[in-house]
Amino acid sequence: IVRDPVVVTASLPRFMAPGDKAMLRLDIANTDGPAGDYQLSVDSQGLVAADIPVSGMTVALAKGGKKAVSVMLSANEPGNGKLTVRLARAAGPVVEQVLDVPVRAPVLPVSERKIVTLAANGGSIMLDRDFMASFMPASATLSVGVSRAAGLDVPSLLYALDRYPYGCAEQTTSRALPLLYLSEVATAAGLGDDAEIKKRVQGAIRRVSGFQAASGSFGMWGPGSDNLWLDSYVTDFLTRAREKGFAVSDEVLTLALDNLQNSLSYDDNISTKGNEIAYALYVLARNRRAPIGDLRYYVDAKLAEFSSPLAKAQLAASLGLYGEKARSEKAFAIAYSAVTASASGYQRDDYGTPLRDRAAILALAAEARPGLSFVPDMVRAVSRARLARTYTSTQENAWLLLAARALYASQNGITLNVNGALFKGNYAGRFNADTIGAGVQISNTSPVSVDAAVTVTGIPAKPLPAGGNGFEISRTYYNLKGEAIDPSMVAQNERFVVVLKVTELNSWNSRVVVSDLLPAGFEIANPSLLSSANMSNFTWLDKTSVAHSEFRNDRFVAALNRSS
């Protein structure tokens, strides 16, 4: 048996909330150490405080003896708190362990965005801690992007994707796809390079590869088949990753491309599957596996039948990859003229929104060589569309970041003074309450006006009012007999059932993720209850079919596919 001469076993909460107090219990067993007085200390960071003298406390241990010590903990600010427990005797031995104590606020972070126009030849803005006043100080992050298109501010888009907590195939791909080009965009934005980028991208490649079925298709939450659009999206990511030098399995990519070709051989109904067909052809063309005759036929004779402007742009980009310059430019022009049309009137199973489609068209057009004349107008249109949105999806953020490369290709003429330092081109930065210091002064010294997009993300200092957008959500608590209870009156170790009722206020097809944060001090006792086979004792509960579920230390997550 390999163990410490004195064994210290810690029992502590899975997580705490700011303002909480909890007891840390330390069970000390002197299994092989000498008898005597031991000095116990608990060192803590600012996020979590331990109520124990700085000098520690003396614990007398007999040979083979045991002691239990309780230490009061206080949680101050959200973040990853750590405690270092050290038990030592002057002549030895010394036992030390580090304990993680996550501190999570009862609400998720929110973002506030403000756009300030900096006039030519002297317009300025001072960024300081006042921008973060409505957030908990330790949680607040301020990002700023200065450019001619405030809707494409790289820092806030990167941060929004980086903190997205779920991991289905679409979300994993959306988070990783822009990272393939992050060094390119971030260098132009002044953010520098991220040493963790390659590790993140490679991890995403491994994860989505694990979602591949034997047929080559990809499931949303595991191996399986979802739809042709998702297959194309994941294969697009894997293709681009290989182009950027990342390790992608030959077998995985070949199987994925074979699946796209096989799907197109029997699914050619443009009226219902045009979006999926166009994307699959684009990915195949990027791998030089799309039939050039089919591409010409679709563009010359069938382009009007593809219902979305993005599908038209994907066909245009496909021909451009084969050097068909004239046809490609003609199709791009048709896509651009259709981009302002309504996105309604056809079924979508591709996470499509007008903003996502505009950003994706801009990203494809920005890659075209030679450059297309409408790109500057598209930059402005995409920026306006993003600024009009309160919330954006992972899809929208991913394609907005890819579109941002077009913005940085046309940044000439911008000069800025940032705290006395001269910057040429677009500027981007990220600060917290510590790094912002006495403030950051940004002045526009160029002859044209520019926009500063200031985004502050963090935990609100005051509780937000109840609200909703498209859904009504209620939470009810019951004892095991099905009787309603008050959760504030439950006793320690008492079990009860939480029932979430989610009502959709529309009849759209949708993929819904329900995330219910647990109060600190509570934990999920029996995750397997979601399985209908384990609900025989709860006949009073309605059964719900879920596509995926997670039971984390601090929350319950369920994904549902809803049809109209």
Secondary structure by P-SEA (a helix, b strand, c coil): cccccbbbbbbbcccccccbbbbbbbbbbcccccccbbbbbbbbcccccccccccbbbbbbcccbbbbbbbbbbbccccbbbbbbbbbcccccbbbbbbbbbbbccccbbbbbbbbbbcccccccccccccccccccccbbbbbbbcccccccaaaaaaaaaacccccaaaaaaacccccaaaaaaaaaccccccaaaaaaaaaaaaaaaaccccccccccccccccaaaaaaaaaaaaaaaaacccccaaaaaaaaaaaaaaaaccccccccaaaaaaaaaaaaaaccccaaaaaaaaaccccccccaaaaaaaaaaaaaacaaaaaaaaaaaaaaacccccccccccccccaaaaaaaaaaaaaaccccccaaaaaaaaaaaaaaacccccaaaaaaaaaaaaaaaaccccbbbbcccccccccccccccccccccbbbbbbcccbbbbbbbbbbcccccccccccccbbbbbbbbcccccccccccccccbbbbbbbbbbbccccccbbbbbbbbccccccccccccccccccccccbbbbbbccccccccbbbbbbbbcc
